[in-house]
Amino acid sequence: MVLIRAKIFSDAKFIEIEEPFIKILEHPLMQRLRWIDQFGIYTSIIFHDAKRSRFSHALGCFELADRITNHLEQKEELDEFQALHLKLAALIHDLFHPPGSHATEAVLGRHDKIEYYLKLRREIEKCGFDFDYTLKLLSEKVPESKILFGKVIGIDFLEYSFGDAPLFGTNPPVGPDVILPFLEFDGKFYGVDSRIAEELIKLGNFRADMFATKYRRKGCELLERLFQKMVKLLLNEYKVEEIRKWRDFELLSALAKSKYTKDVFEEVFSQRKLPKQVVAIKIEGYEKTVVKRGKPMYVCSASFSELERLEKKLLKEKEELEKEIASLINCDWRRVVVTTPHYKAPSIRNGIPEEDVTLFEGSNRRSLFGLYPHYRSALKEMYAAHYTIRIGVPEKYRRKCAKLGRKIENLMFNF
């Protein structure tokens, strides 16, 4: 048995790692996660204490998986085989994150492609695990996967709430000891006892607010896009497969040395010259939620359907639009950033169904949204209020860009 001292869920404690998990923990790919930032390399520029590794997140997920599977085993809702493999899946689910975490996935490819795990078949089977069943858990092809990846109460999402939140200066309204004893799994659905529905709503609201105001804060969104552009420029010198294997410090070193990125890198990471939001496009009726604070800014609004069309365009042609705006204000295109929210206009219009949770009332199952429709409405309002397509530019171009706001708005909807 290995004891690892880790600060998990605001408590300093030892996490017990036993065989057969020790060999998995010592694998080079697992150890690489010590050098992959949980939030992306740039987040700590905005939230100075938000530093945490993917390795720490993996340990937190393992600890949660241990607690949850023990609870469900005692209730005879999971067997020993399922519990063992859920703990393994929780430990390795982020194994193939590229350097820069989620931010670079738009350039380097997603971290959760199942084919990446195929190369580990031998090592996993050598440790006594069923590789094929593990793969089904990771690819969400069995009902038990909901215990790992379910929204709000899945292991991965619970770890975000309990493990990440304190680093952003906030704490969840309820702790794991309130939620975990009421979790249930009937072989098909994963949910909670309806008696703690109100506590679950508090946790869901907290998670949604944290997503909108911490992970997706405007400064983080603008920096993420700038970071993506720098990584894409590195592809002039390196192959995707090569960069994916790097650790964060190797990526930072390459960005600092590359002729394509070193000047922008120096401005951001050494001089803290960050892109400033200058144009904001909101959903109609929510444009007043943008706080201007006396800074030059152009704020406009559009309907759901207009924003949906614009989102689809930007997914394919964002870089072309950035070059058009840069030409308009006579600025280096690398320093102009356009961002789109991770939650999309259609999902807001449809009521954020992924936030729903199954409630158990004895042998009956109910929907949290169905039982508390005001909760669904409140989430919809919150996400709609925070929904913003942003344009960011260096400070010295801010006033000029704001004056050209109407022209840029027309350019965005007509390019």
Buried (B, 14 or more C-beta within 10 A) or exposed (E): EEEBEBEBBEEEEEBEBEEEBEBBBEBEBBEBBEBBBBBBBBBBBBBEEBBBBBBBBBBBBBBBBBBBBBBBBEEEBBEEEBBBBBBBBBBBBBBBBBBBBBBBBBBBBEBBEEEBBEEBEEBBEEBEBBBEBBBBBBEBEEBBBBBBBBBBBBBBBBBBBBBBBBBBEBBBEBBBEBBBEBBBBEEEBBBBBBEBBEBBBBBBBBBBBBBBBBBBBBBBBBBBBBBBBBBBBBBEBBEEEEBBEBBBEBBBEBBEEBEBBBEBBEBBBEEEBBBBBBBBBBBEEBBEBBEEEEEBBBBBBBEBEBBBBBBEBBEEEBBEBBEBBBEBBEBEBBBBBBBBBEBBBEBBBEBBEEBBBBBBEEEEBBBBBEEBEEBBEBBBEBBBBBBBBBBBBBEEBBBBBBBBBEEBBEBBBEE
